[in-house]
């Protein structure tokens, strides 16, 4: 079965029992050249080679406490980024330091969407050249319409935890830099399924297998001057200890921040 994943882009999802090879997902057309108006937004104000990374979390959240996330992400990224963390989303509306190149969203915001000021601040950061990594439930920030349009997708459902098989995607242009060193792996995690907006281009870089079908597990796209990566795996600390997930988070962070 062929499903639409972007403007002019498709992904191939084989029927159950199919023996189709991994990596047959079509490389999605890259985002069209921004308009002249959008090209001028924040030009030159964001240092894409900056080392600042901000982790957005929730101190009180039982399943994804900020301290645990910060410790796990810190052990992965401390050699490459100056990591800070906060549960104060108003920081987004105040503007980021010039050397801030990456924001990692990793908390559950399904029932508490960002405010308009927070959402607009995050969008300005990305469109002005910043990187955004959505780790597992970080996709929940798409509960705000402004951010759903920015990200180009939302989570439509997530079946229960189960053992999943993950495979990098090889597109027409070859394998994406964010997954070029990633090997196929298995992991018990929460298999999110996504609803994609048809007006946003993206490139699926990782898939997972469930009940004989393949689904997007990670994708990348550009918007304005910035870059966004969405990663499905990473539900809990056990997931974040898997060596391939740790490698994946690092490479995706490096790509989103413009360093690879």
Buried (B, 14 or more C-beta within 10 A) or exposed (E): EEEEBBBEBBBBBBEEEEEEEBEBBBBBBBBEEBEEEEEEBBEEBBBBEBBBBBBBBBEEBEEBBBEBBBEBBBEBBEEBBBBEBBBEBEBBBEEBEEEBBBBBBBBBBEEEBBBEEBBBBBBBBBBBBBBBBBBBBBBBBBBBEBBBBBBBBBBEEBEEEEEBBBBBBBBEEEBBBBBEEBEEBEBBBBBBEBEBBEEBBBBBBBBBBBEEBBBBBBBBBBBBBBBBBBBBBBBBEEBBEBEBBBBBBBBBBBBBBBBE
